[in-house]
Amino acid sequence: MPVRESRHDPNIGNINGWFPSRKMGFPIPFESYLEYCCIMIFEFLTVVSSYDVQPFSTHYQHPETKRKRKYTPDIEALILGDDTPHIIEVKPLALLDMEKYAPISKHIVSDLDMRFAFITDYDVLDRNLLSNVFDLHYHSRYAVSEMVQEGYEEALANRCLTIGELAYQILPKHPEKAFASILRLMWDGRIGCDIKSEEPFTSQTPIWLAKDSDVLERDKNVFTQICSSEKI
């Protein structure tokens, strides 16, 4: 849970609130729309085993004044197969001050033995990642219908279909009734998709029967692309 009080200022048009995380089992607070987007993406990525906001506060030495300064990370994330926490600063690209964060990064990496990286608006808006995740999250509220549950694996066995084609094969008279269940299975990682597709998800989006290893590899690549220390 956050170690500081909310910095929300209604006068600057920012937003804050609580995200109902099923992955973590408790509401996650956010202080900006960009933080909300990051939380949504982390909720989707299977490779992110857990995450928390404002997990702790620490003190680092300013290189010029030599005074101790307090720093509270935006997000801490744990990745499957990696015991080293990722400390993530969520900032609009236009507001990144690399000189300011250089000593913070050094302290996090050298003194605390953690990783340090940024996520910017440029990263989360790359291709259609954000719109696709939002679409799948919206449909994650729906239960998978019995007809789709019983038919999707056989229909997708050893072949790739579009969302519309799968819906038609399962419910040929009313394929539109299968869409919500198919998107829920995509959110759950049971049906594979390119989450950073060239176009936002439509009935023409290619899908396939997902393997756990393939989903993890896809999500690992996405995490690496949006959360990189190369900006330091």
Summary of the structure (lengths in Angstrom):
residues: 232
radius of gyration: 20.1
end to end distance: 26.7
largest distance: 72.1
contacts: 675
relative contact order: 0.13
helix: 42%
strand: 22%
